[in-house]
């Protein structure tokens, strides 16, 4: 049985949705914060938690799994060197989500996702 990569469909075809989420997870790990809609934020949180867990395991196999999902080699390096060390004693909950209210243009609920310090 294959694992589902995404819980919500986010009104997009599968390929578009997965590529968008991969890009957002990469951006979140790179800049350590991301402003997006609440629905996307929940999915990005899920994937980011899994990526940090891979980083904490630290084997070559886990590095290759992370590199297959993330879109930048520098972010993979940061994940396995900096972030894995930062969260080595933390059993989970590496991200935090703040609700920001609604977006002016389309009244979409917005959220800020950031890595816990």
C-alpha positions as CSV (number, residue, x, y, z in Angstrom):
1,X,0.0,0.0,0.0
2,X,1.4,3.4,-0.9
3,X,1.4,6.3,1.5
4,X,-0.6,9.3,0.7
5,X,1.6,12.3,0.2
6,X,-1.1,14.9,0.7
7,X,-4.3,14.8,2.8
8,X,-6.3,17.5,1.1
9,X,-6.7,18.0,-2.6
10,X,-6.6,21.9,-2.4
11,X,-8.6,22.1,-5.7
12,X,-5.6,21.2,-7.8
13,X,-4.6,18.2,-9.9
14,X,-2.3,15.8,-8.1
15,X,0.9,16.7,-9.9
16,X,0.4,20.4,-9.4
17,X,-0.5,20.0,-5.8
18,X,2.5,17.9,-4.9
19,X,4.9,20.1,-6.7
20,X,3.4,23.2,-5.0
21,X,3.7,21.6,-1.6
22,X,7.3,20.5,-2.2
23,X,8.2,24.1,-3.2
24,X,6.4,25.5,-0.1
25,X,8.2,23.0,2.3
26,X,11.5,23.9,0.7
27,X,10.8,27.6,1.2
28,X,9.7,27.0,4.8
29,X,12.9,25.1,5.6
30,X,15.0,27.7,3.9
31,X,13.5,30.9,5.4
32,X,12.0,29.3,8.5
33,X,8.6,31.0,8.1
34,X,5.9,31.0,5.4
35,X,2.7,33.0,4.9
36,X,0.0,31.1,3.0
37,X,-3.7,30.1,3.3
38,X,-4.7,28.0,6.3
39,X,-5.5,24.8,4.2
40,X,-2.1,24.9,2.5
41,X,-0.4,25.7,5.8
42,X,-1.8,22.6,7.4
43,X,-0.5,20.4,4.6
44,X,2.9,22.2,4.6
45,X,3.2,21.6,8.3
46,X,2.5,17.9,7.9
47,X,5.2,17.5,5.2
48,X,7.7,19.7,7.0
49,X,7.4,17.7,10.2
50,X,8.2,14.5,8.2
51,X,11.2,16.1,6.6
52,X,12.7,17.2,9.9
53,X,12.2,13.7,11.3
54,X,14.1,12.4,8.3
55,X,16.8,14.9,9.0
56,X,17.1,13.7,12.6
57,X,17.6,10.1,11.5
58,X,20.5,11.3,9.4
59,X,21.4,8.2,7.4
60,X,22.3,8.3,3.7
61,X,18.9,6.6,2.9
62,X,17.0,9.3,4.8
63,X,19.1,12.0,3.1
64,X,18.2,10.6,-0.3
65,X,14.5,10.5,0.6
66,X,14.6,14.1,1.7
67,X,16.5,15.1,-1.4
68,X,13.8,13.5,-3.5
69,X,11.2,15.7,-1.9
70,X,13.0,19.0,-1.4
71,X,13.9,21.2,-4.4
72,X,17.2,22.6,-3.3
73,X,20.4,20.8,-2.3
74,X,21.4,23.7,0.1
75,X,18.1,23.2,2.0
76,X,18.8,19.4,2.3
77,X,22.2,20.3,3.7
78,X,20.6,22.8,6.2
79,X,18.0,20.2,7.2
80,X,20.6,17.5,8.0
81,X,23.2,19.8,9.6
82,X,21.5,22.7,11.3
83,X,17.9,21.7,11.8
84,X,18.6,18.1,12.9
85,X,21.0,19.4,15.6
86,X,18.5,22.0,16.7
87,X,15.6,19.5,17.2
88,X,17.6,16.4,18.3
89,X,16.0,16.5,21.8
90,X,12.5,17.4,20.6
91,X,10.2,14.5,20.0
92,X,8.0,16.4,17.5
93,X,6.1,19.7,17.0
94,X,8.8,21.4,15.0
95,X,6.4,24.0,13.5
96,X,4.0,26.5,14.8
97,X,1.0,28.0,12.9
98,X,-0.5,31.4,13.6
99,X,-3.9,32.4,12.1
100,X,-3.6,35.9,10.5
101,X,-7.2,36.6,9.5
102,X,-8.6,36.9,6.0
103,X,-6.9,38.0,2.8
104,X,-8.4,41.2,1.3
105,X,-8.8,40.0,-2.3
106,X,-10.8,36.8,-1.8
107,X,-11.4,36.6,2.0
108,X,-9.2,33.4,2.2
109,X,-8.2,32.5,5.8
110,X,-4.4,33.2,6.0
111,X,-1.8,31.7,8.3
112,X,1.9,32.0,9.2
113,X,3.8,28.8,9.6
114,X,7.2,29.0,11.2
115,X,9.8,26.7,12.7
116,X,10.0,26.6,16.5
117,X,13.2,28.1,17.8
